């Protein structure tokens, strides 16, 4: 049996927009675009039960550019 661990997954994008809402909408459009190259994530391990980032603090960078769950 596999034990689940808690992680924080961070995806960042910098873009221009006229408002916070427009910025969020543009970011969501980028995420949902099947041709987007914005496929990199920083993954942090959280300490069990506390939700606090682990002592190492260094993220693992994961790029899912070639990941296609529907294939």
Phi, psi and omega in degrees: 000132180275143178262128178284141176241158182262133181229154169248124180250125185240128175237125182239148176212143174247130181207169178258139178202166180269347181203163176302320180297316179297321178299316179296320179296318179294321178296316179297318177300320179296316179298321185275350180289117182297340179263005182293144175259008179275075188238012182263140181226142170262128184243123180251138173276133178259147178294139184306126173078341184262336183073013181262140179303141183295167184300328182293321175069350182272129179282159168263128179269126180239124177250119182257030183303331181253011182275123180227092185295341184271356181275000000 
